[in-house]
Amino acid sequence: MKIALDAAKGLAFLHSFEGHPIIFRDFKSSNLLLDANFNAKISDFGLAKEGPVGAQSHVSTLVKGTTGYAAPEYCQSGHLATYCDTYAFGVVLLELLIGRRAVNMRLPYDEVYWLIG
């Protein structure tokens, strides 16, 4: 739970920049690094994007991220907002609680997308 709490604090920090929140867009378990004390750190900001400004509700963009972690609304519309990171955090939290990956290509085809299917 400490890892999940640290990850949530990291996302909250990125989303808290007044007027210009940062949306990570590729939040997944493999982008969480642990230090010697098992403190979680968010890594790989290659897909991060500046979020909506002022009264805007979203930013329109090309859909990028990892299958299984991207919010369905974002995948369908291309409207990027902080809820996209929140959805991905929920997937990672479920992975932590259940102990199984959201997408596992080594499983039989009907079980590959067990979490999002």
C-alpha positions in Angstrom: 0.0 0.0 0.0 3.0 2.3 0.6 3.9 2.0 -3.1 0.4 2.9 -4.1 0.3 5.9 -1.8 3.7 7.2 -3.1 2.5 6.8 -6.7 -0.8 8.6 -5.9 1.2 11.5 -4.3 3.4 11.7 -7.4 0.4 11.9 -9.7 -1.3 14.4 -7.4 1.8 16.6 -7.5 1.9 16.5 -11.3 -1.8 17.4 -11.5 -1.5 20.2 -8.9 0.4 22.7 -11.0 -2.0 25.7 -10.9 -3.2 26.6 -14.4 -1.0 24.0 -16.1 -1.4 20.4 -14.8 0.9 17.8 -16.2 -0.8 14.7 -17.5 1.6 11.7 -17.4 -0.3 9.6 -20.1 1.7 6.4 -19.6 1.2 5.6 -15.9 1.8 1.8 -15.5 3.5 -0.5 -13.0 6.7 -0.7 -15.1 7.0 3.1 -14.9 7.2 3.0 -11.0 10.7 2.7 -9.7 11.5 1.8 -6.1 14.5 3.2 -4.1 16.3 1.4 -1.3 13.5 2.2 1.2 10.8 1.0 -1.3 9.7 4.6 -1.9 7.9 4.7 -5.3 9.1 7.2 -7.9 7.4 7.9 -11.3 9.7 7.5 -14.3 9.7 7.9 -18.1 8.0 11.2 -18.8 8.3 10.8 -22.6 4.5 11.0 -23.2 3.8 13.6 -20.5 1.7 16.5 -21.8 0.5 19.8 -20.4 -3.1 19.5 -19.4 -6.1 21.8 -20.0 -5.7 25.5 -19.1 -8.2 27.6 -17.3 -11.8 26.7 -18.1 -10.9 24.0 -20.6 -12.0 20.5 -19.6 -9.6 18.6 -21.8 -6.8 18.8 -24.4 -7.4 17.1 -27.8 -4.4 15.0 -28.8 -3.4 11.8 -30.5 -4.1 8.8 -28.3 -0.8 7.4 -26.8 0.0 5.2 -23.9 -0.1 1.5 -23.1 -3.0 -0.8 -23.9 -4.8 -1.8 -20.8 -3.9 1.4 -18.8 -5.4 4.1 -21.1 -8.9 5.3 -20.1 -11.5 4.1 -22.6 -13.0 7.6 -23.0 -9.5 8.9 -23.9 -9.0 6.1 -26.5 -12.4 6.8 -28.1 -12.3 10.6 -28.2 -8.7 11.7 -27.9 -9.7 14.1 -25.1 -6.9 14.2 -22.6 -7.6 15.2 -19.0 -6.3 14.3 -15.5 -8.9 11.5 -15.3 -6.8 9.5 -17.8 -4.0 9.2 -15.2 -6.5 8.4 -12.5 -7.9 5.5 -14.5 -4.4 4.2 -15.1 -3.7 4.5 -11.3 -6.8 2.4 -10.7 -5.4 -0.3 -13.0 -2.1 -0.3 -11.3 -3.8 -0.4 -7.9 -5.8 -3.4 -9.0 -2.6 -5.1 -10.2 -1.0 -4.5 -6.8 -4.0 -5.9 -4.9 -4.6 -8.9 -7.1 -0.9 -9.7 -8.1 -1.6 -10.1 -11.8 -0.8 -7.9 -14.8 -3.5 -6.0 -16.6 -2.3 -7.3 -20.0 -0.3 -10.6 -20.2 0.4 -11.6 -23.8 1.7 -15.1 -22.6 -1.8 -16.2 -21.6 -4.3 -17.8 -23.9 -6.0 -15.3 -26.2 -9.3 -15.2 -24.3 -7.4 -14.3 -21.0 -4.9 -11.7 -22.3 -7.0 -8.7 -21.4 -8.6 -10.2 -18.3 -8.7 -6.8 -16.4 -10.1 -4.6 -19.2 -12.1 -7.1 -21.2 
